[in-house]
Amino acid sequence: PIQQAFITAGAVQCGYCTPGMVLTAKALLDRNSDPTEEEIKKALSGNLCRCTGYVKIVEAIQLAAKLLRTAERSEQ
């Protein structure tokens, strides 16, 4: 769901930073299934992206969180 959210949100530009962003998102969403925008930005603070300006990356993580919560509910 995280990789799909990055694609859907258009958060993949050159691809250089994408692996780090996806792993950071995974770590964040493992700890917090519904992070705020500020929590996402704080989690991403150690990653550098020169292409996107981070807006689409934040949107992708918000979408991934929603997809993961929906999947979790449907499993219960």
ZIBELNOR-V158587 format. One record per pair of residues at least 6 apart in sequence whose C-alpha atoms are under 7 Angstrom apart, sorted by the first residue. I is the first residue (numbers start at 0). J is the second residue. Records with the same first field share a line. If there is no record, write none. Layout:
I=J / J
//
This chain:
0=63 / 66 / 67
1=21 / 63
2=21
4=59 / 62 / 63
5=11 / 56 / 59
8=55 / 58 / 59
9=55
10=51 / 55 / 56 / 59
11=17
12=50 / 51
16=47 / 48
19=46
20=46
23=42 / 43
24=60
27=42
28=64
32=64 / 68
33=64
36=57
39=57
//
